[in-house]
Amino acid sequence: MTPKLACSTRGLMAQVLRSFPLAGGLEFIRQAGAAGVELYWSQVERAFADQANPGRCLRDLLADKSLALTGINLPQFVGVDDGEDQPAATKALCDHLACIAETGCASCNLFAYDRGEQGREVLVRAVAAVAEAARPLGMSVNWANWRGTRIEQIEDLRYLVEAARAGNVRVLLDAAQFHASAVNPLDVVAEFGDLVGCVHLGDCIGHRPVPVGQGEVNLGGVLRQARHAGYDGWFVIDFEVSGREDPLEGLAEALSHVQSLA
């Protein structure tokens, strides 16, 4: 079965699409051959700042570009303790959900804060609140792992998944970020395969991001093992430009490379 491939705007917006309007960025991704896109909610808000319903505007734009919206990245959760900052930080996340639901997107992605500052229990309570707010909207919430944050190691996921106990909380498995954190992403798939809500495929050498297919990450193994575990969702490509003269060609090559691994 051919994997469903999407593109994250994480690297593209910073390295290539900064001067593009959102519509131009989506057209770039469509021309490269991706079937879907993952966006940051802040990108959507900026693009439709003068519109009453940015979620609906995005839905119409995606339909025009024939792209699926695979996920929306919420702002990083920055609550670090049980003081006044945590309720405000949690409420800020929840306040975005109704607008995001207007896009038709079924999931949002949550990123933790510095692991040296943010406690596990603070994060668990925040995710539980966001998941509760997302449930009546028909949305799931994906934990996203990232090097240096509270969700970095496989032990973090074990604790958080057990503590959250919410049916609509899933795992966003970022293969390159696990590799950069000295965690084998295949071990994560083996343990949490039935809870995976999204898979990111990027590449790196040590901590250094490199174009897909030029690094150390066992992308083919992650893809095959995730599908063997029953995952039938999107594989989101994290694209690194790496000084290419033609980034469109580079993204197309990255997508083609991952297709060849299936």
Residue, then its C-alpha position, 0 to 999 in steps of 0.5 A: m500500500t502506498p503511504k500517504l505523504a504530507c509535508s510539514t511547513r516547519g523547515l520550509m517556512a523558515q528556509v524557503l517560504r518566508s516571503f510567500p503568502l500562505a497560498g503560495g506556500l501551499e502551491f509549492i508543496r502541492q507542486a512538489g507532489a505532497a498530498g497533505v500539509e501540516l501547519y502551525w496555527s500561528q501561520v494560519e492566524r497571520a495569513f487570515a488576520d483580517q478574517a472573522n473565521p480563519g479556520r474556514c478560510l484555510r479549509d477553502l484554500l486547501a480545497d482550492k489547492s487539493l491538499a489535505l490538512t493532516g494536523i495543526n501545531l498548537p503553540q508550545f505549552v510553556g507552563v512550568d509549575d502550578g503557579e499562575d502561569q499554568p492555567a493561563a498557558t492551558k487556556a491559551l491552547c484550548d481557546h484555539l481549538a474551536c477555530i481549528a475545528e472549523t478547518g475540518c482537521a481531526s487532530c492538533n499537535l502539542f509540544a512540550y517545554d524545556r525538560g529541565e524546567q517543565g514538570r511531568e505533572v504540569l504537562v499531564r494536566a495541561v494535555a488532559a485539559v486540552a484533550e477534554a476541550a478537543r473531545p466534543l469537537g471530534m479532535s484528537v491531541n498528539w503528544a510531540n517528542w522533541r529533543g530537549t523538551r519534557i517529551e524527549q525519551i521513551e520513558d517520558l512517553r510511558y509516564l505521560v501516556e499512562a498518566a493522561r488516560a484519555g481516549n483522544v490522546r495520541v503520540l506524534l512520533d518524530a523519528a529524527q527527533f528521537h534519533a537526535s535524542a539517542v532513542n531508536p524510533l523503532d523501539v517507540v513504534a514497537e511499544f506505542g504503535d497502537l497509539v501513534g496518531c502521526v509520524h514525522l520522517g526527517d533525517c539527521i546526523g547526530h543532532r544536525p538535520v540533513p535532507v531526507g535520505q542523507g542521514e542516519v535515521n532508519l526511515g524505511g524501518v520506521l515506515r514499515q514497522a509503523r504500517h505493520a503495527g496497523y498505522d494507516g495515517w499520514f507520514v509527514i516529511d520534515f524537509e531540510v533545504s541544505g543550500r539547494e538552488d532548487p528547493l522544489e526539486g529537493l522536496a520532490e526528491a524527498l517525497s520520492h525517496v520515502q515512496s521508494l522505501a515503502 
